[in-house]
Amino acid sequence: MHFRVAKLGRLSTKDTVLFLCDMQEKFRPNIFQFPNIVSNASRLLQASRILGIPPVLTEQYPKGLGPTVPELGAEDLKAHTKTSFTMMTEEVEKELQALGNPKQAILCGIEAHACIACTTFDLLEKGMEVHIVADAVSSRSQTDRLFALSRLKQSGAYLTTTEGVLLQLVQDAKHPKFKEIQKLLAHPSPDTGLLAFFSAL
């Protein structure tokens, strides 16, 4: 007798990559909750360094939209420039191959209904498990952001939060890196306007 095992979406530090999508200067005044989105993405980037999870950074047409904002803390990363909405450019595909084709993606950045959506579809089509960090993802419009999250959940992506990701990755207070991760949890995540969305799920 065969039992169907539900996909749990349990995060692991092994075979996982962190995608940082287009958090650039020209978006700063227009994106809903931009400072909090970048702050949460920065915590995820710091955690990825502590836990050995490789990050992938993109910039959408930087000539017009400017560089990645400094508060993300990604100055040492090579930004893959693009004009496509998806992050999955030829360069990024090669980077994933060099990393041994990770099986899980943690995704944050902007905009939810454009680059985050297109990237999610491409990653899911590749057979990867996609974890969208809802409080580290946004759009200019809260309506576009919330409907995008709902749409991507329908397609099979997992919705999670910054703290949820950090705690799932260590899983135990005895984890050798827990104290370093705990410092990133010192202050509760700011409210980024997701409560209305959650009540509608």
FITOR-113019 format. One record per atom (N, C-alpha, C): residue number from 1; atom name; x, y, z. Coordinates in steps of 0.02 Angstrom, whole numbers, padded with zeros to 5 digits. Example, Ala and Ser with C-alpha at 12.3 -4.5 7.8 and 13.67 -1.06 7.14 Angstrom:
2
- 1, N, 00660, -00284, 00390 $
- 1, CA, 00615, -00225, 00390 $
- 1, C, 00660, -00165, 00390 $
- 2, N, 00642, -00112, 00354 $
- 2, CA, 00684, -00053, 00357 $
- 2, C, 00645, 00002, 00394 $
***
This chain:
201
- 1, N, 00042, -00060, 00000 $
- 1, CA, 00000, 00000, 00000 $
- 1, C, 00044, 00062, 00000 $
- 2, N, 00030, 00109, -00045 $
- 2, CA, 00071, 00170, -00051 $
- 2, C, 00036, 00229, -00019 $
- 3, N, 00073, 00265, 00021 $
- 3, CA, 00046, 00326, 00052 $
- 3, C, 00077, 00386, 00017 $
- 4, N, 00036, 00434, 00001 $
- 4, CA, 00061, 00495, -00030 $
- 4, C, 00087, 00541, 00025 $
- 5, N, 00150, 00560, 00021 $
- 5, CA, 00180, 00605, 00070 $
- 5, C, 00172, 00676, 00047 $
- 6, N, 00141, 00717, 00089 $
- 6, CA, 00131, 00787, 00071 $
- 6, C, 00198, 00823, 00069 $
- 7, N, 00204, 00870, 00022 $
- 7, CA, 00264, 00911, 00020 $
- 7, C, 00262, 00959, 00078 $
- 8, N, 00311, 00955, 00121 $
- 8, CA, 00311, 00996, 00181 $
- 8, C, 00340, 01065, 00170 $
- 9, N, 00387, 01071, 00126 $
- 9, CA, 00421, 01135, 00117 $
- 9, C, 00467, 01151, 00174 $
- 10, N, 00499, 01100, 00201 $
- 10, CA, 00545, 01111, 00257 $
- 10, C, 00611, 01140, 00231 $
- 11, N, 00630, 01197, 00256 $
- 11, CA, 00692, 01230, 00233 $
- 11, C, 00754, 01196, 00262 $
- 12, N, 00807, 01198, 00223 $
- 12, CA, 00871, 01170, 00245 $
- 12, C, 00926, 01217, 00221 $
- 13, N, 00982, 01217, 00257 $
- 13, CA, 01039, 01258, 00234 $
- 13, C, 01074, 01225, 00175 $
- 14, N, 01062, 01160, 00167 $
- 14, CA, 01094, 01123, 00112 $
- 14, C, 01053, 01130, 00049 $
- 15, N, 01086, 01139, -00008 $
- 15, CA, 01051, 01144, -00073 $
- 15, C, 01001, 01201, -00076 $
- 16, N, 01017, 01257, -00043 $
- 16, CA, 00973, 01315, -00042 $
- 16, C, 01011, 01376, -00066 $
- 17, N, 00975, 01421, -00100 $
- 17, CA, 01004, 01483, -00125 $
- 17, C, 00958, 01541, -00106 $
- 18, N, 00987, 01599, -00091 $
- 18, CA, 00948, 01658, -00074 $
- 18, C, 00948, 01705, -00134 $
- 19, N, 00888, 01721, -00160 $
- 19, CA, 00881, 01767, -00215 $
- 19, C, 00863, 01837, -00190 $
- 20, N, 00902, 01887, -00209 $
- 20, CA, 00891, 01957, -00190 $
- 20, C, 00875, 01997, -00253 $
- 21, N, 00813, 02017, -00259 $
- 21, CA, 00788, 02042, -00323 $
- 21, C, 00779, 02118, -00324 $
- 22, N, 00823, 02153, -00360 $
- 22, CA, 00811, 02222, -00385 $
- 22, C, 00794, 02274, -00331 $
- 23, N, 00828, 02273, -00276 $
- 23, CA, 00815, 02323, -00223 $
- 23, C, 00859, 02384, -00236 $
- 24, N, 00836, 02427, -00281 $
- 24, CA, 00876, 02481, -00310 $
- 24, C, 00851, 02551, -00291 $
- 25, N, 00896, 02600, -00299 $
- 25, CA, 00883, 02668, -00277 $
- 25, C, 00819, 02699, -00305 $
- 26, N, 00807, 02692, -00369 $
- 26, CA, 00749, 02726, -00399 $
- 26, C, 00682, 02699, -00374 $
- 27, N, 00683, 02639, -00345 $
- 27, CA, 00622, 02611, -00318 $
- 27, C, 00606, 02638, -00248 $
- 28, N, 00657, 02666, -00216 $
- 28, CA, 00651, 02686, -00146 $
- 28, C, 00588, 02726, -00130 $
- 29, N, 00572, 02781, -00168 $
- 29, CA, 00514, 02822, -00148 $
- 29, C, 00446, 02791, -00166 $
- 30, N, 00447, 02739, -00207 $
- 30, CA, 00384, 02714, -00236 $
- 30, C, 00359, 02648, -00210 $
- 31, N, 00403, 02608, -00182 $
- 31, CA, 00384, 02541, -00161 $
- 31, C, 00353, 02542, -00091 $
- 32, N, 00296, 02510, -00084 $
- 32, CA, 00261, 02506, -00020 $
- 32, C, 00306, 02473, 00032 $
- 33, N, 00318, 02507, 00088 $
- 33, CA, 00357, 02481, 00145 $
- 33, C, 00431, 02468, 00127 $
- 34, N, 00457, 02506, 00080 $
- 34, CA, 00525, 02493, 00054 $
- 34, C, 00578, 02485, 00109 $
- 35, N, 00583, 02532, 00158 $
- 35, CA, 00635, 02524, 00209 $
- 35, C, 00630, 02458, 00248 $
- 36, N, 00568, 02438, 00265 $
- 36, CA, 00560, 02376, 00303 $
- 36, C, 00574, 02315, 00261 $
- 37, N, 00556, 02318, 00197 $
- 37, CA, 00570, 02262, 00151 $
- 37, C, 00645, 02251, 00146 $
- 38, N, 00682, 02305, 00136 $
- 38, CA, 00755, 02301, 00129 $
- 38, C, 00787, 02279, 00195 $
- 39, N, 00761, 02304, 00251 $
- 39, CA, 00788, 02284, 00316 $
- 39, C, 00780, 02209, 00327 $
- 40, N, 00723, 02182, 00310 $
- 40, CA, 00712, 02110, 00317 $
- 40, C, 00757, 02070, 00269 $
- 41, N, 00763, 02094, 00207 $
- 41, CA, 00806, 02061, 00158 $
- 41, C, 00879, 02062, 00182 $
- 42, N, 00899, 02118, 00214 $
- 42, CA, 00967, 02123, 00240 $
- 42, C, 00979, 02071, 00294 $
- 43, N, 00930, 02060, 00337 $
- 43, CA, 00937, 02009, 00389 $
- 43, C, 00945, 01939, 00357 $
- 44, N, 00908, 01927, 00304 $
- 44, CA, 00914, 01863, 00270 $
- 44, C, 00983, 01855, 00238 $
- 45, N, 01009, 01909, 00211 $
- 45, CA, 01076, 01907, 00181 $
- 45, C, 01128, 01894, 00236 $
- 46, N, 01122, 01928, 00292 $
- 46, CA, 01169, 01916, 00348 $
- 46, C, 01165, 01843, 00371 $
- 47, N, 01104, 01816, 00376 $
- 47, CA, 01096, 01746, 00396 $
- 47, C, 01127, 01699, 00345 $
- 48, N, 01120, 01715, 00281 $
- 48, CA, 01147, 01672, 00229 $
- 48, C, 01224, 01668, 00235 $
- 49, N, 01254, 01723, 00255 $
- 49, CA, 01327, 01723, 00264 $
- 49, C, 01347, 01681, 00324 $
- 50, N, 01309, 01686, 00378 $
- 50, CA, 01323, 01648, 00439 $
- 50, C, 01315, 01573, 00425 $
- 51, N, 01264, 01555, 00386 $
- 51, CA, 01246, 01485, 00376 $
- 51, C, 01274, 01454, 00312 $
- 52, N, 01310, 01494, 00273 $
- 52, CA, 01341, 01467, 00212 $
- 52, C, 01293, 01456, 00155 $
- 53, N, 01240, 01496, 00152 $
- 53, CA, 01192, 01492, 00096 $
- 53, C, 01212, 01543, 00043 $
- 54, N, 01224, 01521, -00018 $
- 54, CA, 01246, 01569, -00069 $
- 54, C, 01191, 01618, -00090 $
- 55, N, 01208, 01684, -00095 $
- 55, CA, 01159, 01732, -00118 $
- 55, C, 01168, 01748, -00192 $
- 56, N, 01112, 01763, -00225 $
- 56, CA, 01113, 01785, -00296 $
- 56, C, 01078, 01852, -00298 $
- 57, N, 01112, 01903, -00324 $
- 57, CA, 01086, 01972, -00326 $
- 57, C, 01076, 01995, -00398 $
- 58, N, 01017, 02025, -00411 $
- 58, CA, 01006, 02054, -00478 $
- 58, C, 00988, 02128, -00472 $
- 59, N, 00998, 02163, -00528 $
- 59, CA, 00977, 02232, -00536 $
- 59, C, 00942, 02240, -00603 $
- 60, N, 00885, 02273, -00601 $
- 60, CA, 00845, 02285, -00661 $
- 60, C, 00868, 02350, -00693 $
- 61, N, 00897, 02346, -00752 $
- 61, CA, 00917, 02404, -00791 $
- 61, C, 00948, 02459, -00747 $
- 62, N, 01005, 02445, -00716 $
- 62, CA, 01034, 02492, -00668 $
- 62, C, 01051, 02561, -00697 $
- 63, N, 01062, 02564, -00762 $
- 63, CA, 01076, 02629, -00793 $
- 63, C, 01019, 02678, -00781 $
- 64, N, 00957, 02652, -00781 $
- 64, CA, 00899, 02695, -00769 $
- 64, C, 00873, 02692, -00698 $
- 65, N, 00880, 02634, -00665 $
- 65, CA, 00849, 02625, -00599 $
- 65, C, 00899, 02628, -00541 $
- 66, N, 00962, 02640, -00558 $
- 66, CA, 01012, 02649, -00506 $
- 66, C, 01038, 02584, -00477 $
- 67, N, 01088, 02590, -00432 $
- 67, CA, 01119, 02531, -00402 $
- 67, C, 01076, 02503, -00345 $
- 68, N, 01097, 02445, -00320 $
- 68, CA, 01066, 02416, -00260 $
- 68, C, 01077, 02463, -00201 $
- 69, N, 01026, 02471, -00159 $
- 69, CA, 01031, 02518, -00103 $
- 69, C, 01084, 02492, -00053 $
- 70, N, 01123, 02538, -00024 $
- 70, CA, 01178, 02517, 00019 $
- 70, C, 01155, 02481, 00083 $
- 71, N, 01096, 02498, 00108 $
- 71, CA, 01075, 02467, 00171 $
- 71, C, 01060, 02392, 00166 $
- 72, N, 01055, 02366, 00105 $
- 72, CA, 01049, 02294, 00097 $
- 72, C, 01113, 02259, 00121 $
- 73, N, 01169, 02293, 00114 $
- 73, CA, 01233, 02264, 00135 $
- 73, C, 01261, 02215, 00086 $
- 74, N, 01248, 02226, 00021 $
- 74, CA, 01269, 02178, -00030 $
- 74, C, 01326, 02204, -00074 $
- 75, N, 01364, 02252, -00048 $
- 75, CA, 01417, 02284, -00088 $
- 75, C, 01468, 02235, -00115 $
- 76, N, 01479, 02180, -00079 $
- 76, CA, 01530, 02131, -00099 $
- 76, C, 01503, 02081, -00151 $
- 77, N, 01438, 02084, -00166 $
- 77, CA, 01409, 02036, -00213 $
- 77, C, 01412, 02063, -00284 $
- 78, N, 01421, 02018, -00331 $
- 78, CA, 01417, 02036, -00402 $
- 78, C, 01343, 02039, -00422 $
- 79, N, 01321, 02098, -00444 $
- 79, CA, 01251, 02105, -00465 $
- 79, C, 01244, 02082, -00537 $
- 80, N, 01197, 02038, -00550 $
- 80, CA, 01181, 02017, -00618 $
- 80, C, 01132, 02068, -00647 $
- 81, N, 01152, 02105, -00697 $
- 81, CA, 01107, 02155, -00726 $
- 81, C, 01061, 02120, -00776 $
- 82, N, 01000, 02148, -00782 $
- 82, CA, 00950, 02117, -00825 $
- 82, C, 00900, 02169, -00850 $
- 83, N, 00865, 02150, -00903 $
- 83, CA, 00808, 02189, -00926 $
- 83, C, 00745, 02146, -00921 $
- 84, N, 00754, 02080, -00919 $
- 84, CA, 00696, 02035, -00912 $
- 84, C, 00668, 02041, -00842 $
- 85, N, 00604, 02023, -00835 $
- 85, CA, 00575, 02025, -00768 $
- 85, C, 00600, 01967, -00725 $
- 86, N, 00612, 01910, -00755 $
- 86, CA, 00637, 01854, -00716 $
- 86, C, 00710, 01865, -00697 $
- 87, N, 00729, 01839, -00638 $
- 87, CA, 00799, 01839, -00618 $
- 87, C, 00839, 01785, -00654 $
- 88, N, 00804, 01739, -00686 $
- 88, CA, 00837, 01681, -00715 $
- 88, C, 00867, 01696, -00783 $
- 89, N, 00916, 01741, -00783 $
- 89, CA, 00953, 01756, -00844 $
- 89, C, 01003, 01700, -00857 $
- 90, N, 01035, 01704, -00914 $
- 90, CA, 01085, 01653, -00932 $
- 90, C, 01142, 01653, -00880 $
- 91, N, 01162, 01712, -00858 $
- 91, CA, 01215, 01718, -00807 $
- 91, C, 01195, 01684, -00741 $
- 92, N, 01133, 01697, -00720 $
- 92, CA, 01109, 01668, -00657 $
- 92, C, 01102, 01592, -00664 $
- 93, N, 01078, 01569, -00722 $
- 93, CA, 01074, 01496, -00734 $
- 93, C, 01143, 01464, -00727 $
- 94, N, 01194, 01496, -00754 $
- 94, CA, 01262, 01470, -00748 $
- 94, C, 01286, 01469, -00676 $
- 95, N, 01268, 01521, -00639 $
- 95, CA, 01287, 01523, -00568 $
- 95, C, 01255, 01466, -00529 $
- 96, N, 01191, 01452, -00544 $
- 96, CA, 01156, 01397, -00510 $
- 96, C, 01188, 01330, -00527 $
- 97, N, 01208, 01322, -00591 $
- 97, CA, 01242, 01260, -00611 $
- 97, C, 01307, 01253, -00573 $
- 98, N, 01344, 01308, -00566 $
- 98, CA, 01408, 01306, -00530 $
- 98, C, 01398, 01289, -00456 $
- 99, N, 01339, 01305, -00430 $
- 99, CA, 01323, 01290, -00360 $
- 99, C, 01295, 01219, -00352 $
- 100, N, 01291, 01182, -00407 $
- 100, CA, 01266, 01114, -00404 $
- 100, C, 01191, 01108, -00409 $
- 101, N, 01159, 01159, -00440 $
- 101, CA, 01086, 01161, -00449 $
- 101, C, 01047, 01151, -00383 $
- 102, N, 01048, 01202, -00341 $
- 102, CA, 01012, 01199, -00277 $
- 102, C, 00939, 01180, -00286 $
- 103, N, 00911, 01148, -00236 $
- 103, CA, 00842, 01123, -00242 $
- 103, C, 00791, 01172, -00211 $
- 104, N, 00814, 01218, -00168 $
- 104, CA, 00769, 01264, -00134 $
- 104, C, 00791, 01336, -00147 $
- 105, N, 00742, 01381, -00155 $
- 105, CA, 00757, 01451, -00165 $
- 105, C, 00719, 01492, -00112 $
- 106, N, 00754, 01537, -00079 $
- 106, CA, 00723, 01587, -00035 $
- 106, C, 00723, 01652, -00075 $
- 107, N, 00665, 01682, -00083 $
- 107, CA, 00657, 01737, -00131 $
- 107, C, 00632, 01800, -00096 $
- 108, N, 00669, 01855, -00106 $
- 108, CA, 00646, 01919, -00079 $
- 108, C, 00664, 01976, -00127 $
- 109, N, 00631, 02033, -00119 $
- 109, CA, 00644, 02090, -00163 $
- 109, C, 00581, 02118, -00194 $
- 110, N, 00589, 02148, -00253 $
- 110, CA, 00533, 02183, -00285 $
- 110, C, 00535, 02173, -00361 $
- 111, N, 00480, 02184, -00395 $
- 111, CA, 00413, 02193, -00368 $
- 111, C, 00377, 02126, -00369 $
- 112, N, 00332, 02117, -00320 $
- 112, CA, 00300, 02052, -00310 $
- 112, C, 00264, 02027, -00373 $
- 113, N, 00228, 02071, -00407 $
- 113, CA, 00186, 02050, -00464 $
- 113, C, 00225, 02048, -00530 $
- 114, N, 00288, 02069, -00529 $
- 114, CA, 00328, 02071, -00590 $
- 114, C, 00387, 02023, -00584 $
- 115, N, 00444, 02049, -00560 $
- 115, CA, 00505, 02009, -00559 $
- 115, C, 00502, 01950, -00511 $
- 116, N, 00470, 01960, -00453 $
- 116, CA, 00462, 01904, -00405 $
- 116, C, 00418, 01850, -00436 $
- 117, N, 00363, 01870, -00467 $
- 117, CA, 00317, 01822, -00497 $
- 117, C, 00351, 01783, -00554 $
- 118, N, 00383, 01819, -00600 $
- 118, CA, 00414, 01785, -00657 $
- 118, C, 00470, 01738, -00634 $
- 119, N, 00509, 01760, -00585 $
- 119, CA, 00562, 01717, -00558 $
- 119, C, 00533, 01655, -00526 $
- 120, N, 00480, 01664, -00488 $
- 120, CA, 00448, 01607, -00455 $
- 120, C, 00424, 01555, -00506 $
- 121, N, 00391, 01578, -00558 $
- 121, CA, 00366, 01532, -00610 $
- 121, C, 00425, 01493, -00641 $
- 122, N, 00480, 01528, -00656 $
- 122, CA, 00537, 01495, -00688 $
- 122, C, 00569, 01444, -00640 $
- 123, N, 00575, 01462, -00577 $
- 123, CA, 00605, 01416, -00528 $
- 123, C, 00561, 01354, -00518 $
- 124, N, 00496, 01366, -00514 $
- 124, CA, 00449, 01309, -00506 $
- 124, C, 00452, 01263, -00567 $
- 125, N, 00457, 01292, -00626 $
- 125, CA, 00462, 01252, -00687 $
- 125, C, 00526, 01211, -00688 $
- 126, N, 00579, 01236, -00656 $
- 126, CA, 00642, 01199, -00651 $
- 126, C, 00638, 01143, -00600 $
- 127, N, 00582, 01141, -00563 $
- 127, CA, 00574, 01089, -00511 $
- 127, C, 00601, 01110, -00443 $
- 128, N, 00617, 01174, -00436 $
- 128, CA, 00642, 01198, -00371 $
- 128, C, 00584, 01214, -00324 $
- 129, N, 00598, 01209, -00260 $
- 129, CA, 00549, 01228, -00209 $
- 129, C, 00561, 01302, -00194 $
- 130, N, 00508, 01343, -00197 $
- 130, CA, 00516, 01415, -00190 $
- 130, C, 00483, 01439, -00125 $
- 131, N, 00522, 01475, -00085 $
- 131, CA, 00497, 01504, -00022 $
- 131, C, 00499, 01580, -00030 $
- 132, N, 00441, 01610, -00037 $
- 132, CA, 00437, 01683, -00044 $
- 132, C, 00429, 01714, 00025 $
- 133, N, 00475, 01759, 00042 $
- 133, CA, 00474, 01790, 00108 $
- 133, C, 00428, 01851, 00104 $
- 134, N, 00366, 01842, 00127 $
- 134, CA, 00313, 01891, 00115 $
- 134, C, 00329, 01960, 00144 $
- 135, N, 00363, 01961, 00201 $
- 135, CA, 00380, 02026, 00231 $
- 135, C, 00447, 02054, 00206 $
- 136, N, 00475, 02022, 00154 $
- 136, CA, 00534, 02048, 00120 $
- 136, C, 00522, 02054, 00045 $
- 137, N, 00458, 02060, 00027 $
- 137, CA, 00436, 02065, -00043 $
- 137, C, 00383, 02120, -00047 $
- 138, N, 00386, 02162, -00099 $
- 138, CA, 00334, 02213, -00105 $
- 138, C, 00326, 02236, -00177 $
- 139, N, 00279, 02283, -00186 $
- 139, CA, 00266, 02315, -00250 $
- 139, C, 00251, 02389, -00237 $
- 140, N, 00241, 02427, -00289 $
- 140, CA, 00220, 02497, -00279 $
- 140, C, 00151, 02498, -00248 $
- 141, N, 00108, 02452, -00271 $
- 141, CA, 00039, 02450, -00246 $
- 141, C, 00031, 02390, -00199 $
- 142, N, -00001, 02403, -00142 $
- 142, CA, -00015, 02349, -00095 $
- 142, C, -00063, 02298, -00127 $
- 143, N, -00108, 02322, -00169 $
- 143, CA, -00154, 02276, -00204 $
- 143, C, -00115, 02227, -00247 $
- 144, N, -00069, 02253, -00288 $
- 144, CA, -00028, 02209, -00331 $
- 144, C, 00013, 02160, -00289 $
- 145, N, 00039, 02186, -00234 $
- 145, CA, 00081, 02143, -00191 $
- 145, C, 00040, 02085, -00163 $
- 146, N, -00018, 02099, -00135 $
- 146, CA, -00057, 02047, -00102 $
- 146, C, -00087, 01997, -00151 $
- 147, N, -00110, 02022, -00209 $
- 147, CA, -00136, 01975, -00258 $
- 147, C, -00081, 01933, -00289 $
- 148, N, -00022, 01962, -00296 $
- 148, CA, 00035, 01922, -00321 $
- 148, C, 00052, 01866, -00272 $
- 149, N, 00054, 01881, -00208 $
- 149, CA, 00069, 01828, -00158 $
- 149, C, 00016, 01773, -00161 $
- 150, N, -00047, 01793, -00167 $
- 150, CA, -00101, 01743, -00172 $
- 150, C, -00093, 01701, -00235 $
- 151, N, -00078, 01734, -00290 $
- 151, CA, -00070, 01699, -00355 $
- 151, C, -00011, 01650, -00352 $
- 152, N, 00044, 01670, -00323 $
- 152, CA, 00103, 01628, -00320 $
- 152, C, 00094, 01569, -00273 $
- 153, N, 00055, 01579, -00221 $
- 153, CA, 00037, 01523, -00177 $
- 153, C, -00004, 01471, -00216 $
- 154, N, -00049, 01495, -00259 $
- 154, CA, -00089, 01449, -00301 $
- 154, C, -00044, 01407, -00346 $
- 155, N, 00012, 01437, -00367 $
- 155, CA, 00057, 01402, -00413 $
- 155, C, 00104, 01353, -00378 $
- 156, N, 00104, 01354, -00311 $
- 156, CA, 00144, 01305, -00275 $
- 156, C, 00203, 01332, -00236 $
- 157, N, 00209, 01399, -00233 $
- 157, CA, 00262, 01428, -00192 $
- 157, C, 00240, 01428, -00119 $
- 158, N, 00289, 01425, -00074 $
- 158, CA, 00274, 01430, -00003 $
- 158, C, 00282, 01503, 00019 $
- 159, N, 00234, 01528, 00058 $
- 159, CA, 00240, 01595, 00086 $
- 159, C, 00265, 01590, 00157 $
- 160, N, 00314, 01631, 00174 $
- 160, CA, 00343, 01629, 00240 $
- 160, C, 00362, 01699, 00262 $
- 161, N, 00396, 01705, 00319 $
- 161, CA, 00418, 01770, 00344 $
- 161, C, 00493, 01767, 00358 $
- 162, N, 00521, 01825, 00369 $
- 162, CA, 00593, 01829, 00383 $
- 162, C, 00612, 01787, 00444 $
- 163, N, 00576, 01798, 00499 $
- 163, CA, 00592, 01760, 00559 $
- 163, C, 00578, 01686, 00550 $
- 164, N, 00525, 01670, 00515 $
- 164, CA, 00509, 01600, 00501 $
- 164, C, 00566, 01565, 00465 $
- 165, N, 00595, 01599, 00416 $
- 165, CA, 00652, 01571, 00378 $
- 165, C, 00712, 01561, 00424 $
- 166, N, 00728, 01613, 00463 $
- 166, CA, 00788, 01608, 00506 $
- 166, C, 00783, 01550, 00555 $
- 167, N, 00724, 01542, 00586 $
- 167, CA, 00716, 01489, 00636 $
- 167, C, 00713, 01420, 00604 $
- 168, N, 00682, 01415, 00544 $
- 168, CA, 00680, 01350, 00510 $
- 168, C, 00749, 01328, 00489 $
- 169, N, 00792, 01375, 00471 $
- 169, CA, 00858, 01357, 00448 $
- 169, C, 00903, 01330, 00503 $
- 170, N, 00893, 01354, 00566 $
- 170, CA, 00934, 01328, 00621 $
- 170, C, 00900, 01270, 00658 $
- 171, N, 00834, 01274, 00668 $
- 171, CA, 00792, 01220, 00695 $
- 171, C, 00806, 01199, 00768 $
- 172, N, 00860, 01221, 00797 $
- 172, CA, 00876, 01198, 00864 $
- 172, C, 00920, 01251, 00898 $
- 173, N, 00904, 01266, 00961 $
- 173, CA, 00945, 01314, 00999 $
- 173, C, 01016, 01288, 01009 $
- 174, N, 01027, 01223, 00998 $
- 174, CA, 01094, 01195, 01004 $
- 174, C, 01134, 01201, 00939 $
- 175, N, 01102, 01227, 00886 $
- 175, CA, 01138, 01236, 00823 $
- 175, C, 01200, 01279, 00835 $
- 176, N, 01257, 01261, 00807 $
- 176, CA, 01319, 01298, 00821 $
- 176, C, 01316, 01372, 00802 $
- 177, N, 01272, 01390, 00756 $
- 177, CA, 01266, 01460, 00735 $
- 177, C, 01205, 01495, 00765 $
- 178, N, 01170, 01462, 00811 $
- 178, CA, 01107, 01490, 00836 $
- 178, C, 01116, 01559, 00868 $
- 179, N, 01169, 01567, 00908 $
- 179, CA, 01179, 01630, 00943 $
- 179, C, 01188, 01688, 00894 $
- 180, N, 01222, 01675, 00839 $
- 180, CA, 01231, 01727, 00788 $
- 180, C, 01164, 01743, 00754 $
- 181, N, 01124, 01692, 00741 $
- 181, CA, 01059, 01703, 00710 $
- 181, C, 01012, 01737, 00760 $
- 182, N, 01018, 01719, 00824 $
- 182, CA, 00976, 01749, 00876 $
- 182, C, 00985, 01825, 00878 $
- 183, N, 01045, 01849, 00865 $
- 183, CA, 01057, 01922, 00864 $
- 183, C, 01015, 01956, 00810 $
- 184, N, 01003, 01921, 00755 $
- 184, CA, 00962, 01948, 00700 $
- 184, C, 00888, 01949, 00719 $
- 185, N, 00870, 01914, 00773 $
- 185, CA, 00801, 01911, 00796 $
- 185, C, 00788, 01955, 00857 $
- 186, N, 00837, 01996, 00874 $
- 186, CA, 00832, 02037, 00935 $
- 186, C, 00771, 02083, 00934 $
- 187, N, 00755, 02110, 00876 $
- 187, CA, 00697, 02154, 00870 $
- 187, C, 00645, 02119, 00827 $
- 188, N, 00581, 02121, 00847 $
- 188, CA, 00529, 02089, 00807 $
- 188, C, 00525, 02121, 00737 $
- 189, N, 00506, 02081, 00688 $
- 189, CA, 00498, 02107, 00620 $
- 189, C, 00445, 02161, 00619 $
- 190, N, 00456, 02215, 00582 $
- 190, CA, 00405, 02267, 00577 $
- 190, C, 00343, 02243, 00540 $
- 191, N, 00286, 02273, 00555 $
- 191, CA, 00224, 02258, 00519 $
- 191, C, 00230, 02288, 00449 $
- 192, N, 00226, 02246, 00397 $
- 192, CA, 00230, 02272, 00329 $
- 192, C, 00163, 02269, 00293 $
- 193, N, 00108, 02269, 00331 $
- 193, CA, 00042, 02273, 00301 $
- 193, C, 00015, 02207, 00275 $
- 194, N, 00036, 02152, 00305 $
- 194, CA, 00013, 02086, 00281 $
- 194, C, -00047, 02058, 00318 $
- 195, N, -00067, 02090, 00373 $
- 195, CA, -00119, 02061, 00415 $
- 195, C, -00186, 02055, 00377 $
- 196, N, -00201, 02104, 00336 $
- 196, CA, -00264, 02101, 00297 $
- 196, C, -00262, 02043, 00248 $
- 197, N, -00203, 02031, 00220 $
- 197, CA, -00195, 01976, 00173 $
- 197, C, -00205, 01909, 00209 $
- 198, N, -00175, 01903, 00267 $
- 198, CA, -00180, 01840, 00304 $
- 198, C, -00252, 01824, 00322 $
- 199, N, -00291, 01875, 00341 $
- 199, CA, -00360, 01862, 00360 $
- 199, C, -00402, 01841, 00301 $
- 200, N, -00377, 01855, 00240 $
- 200, CA, -00415, 01837, 00180 $
- 200, C, -00397, 01768, 00154 $
- 201, N, -00345, 01736, 00183 $
- 201, CA, -00324, 01670, 00159 $
- 201, C, -00374, 01616, 00178 $
***
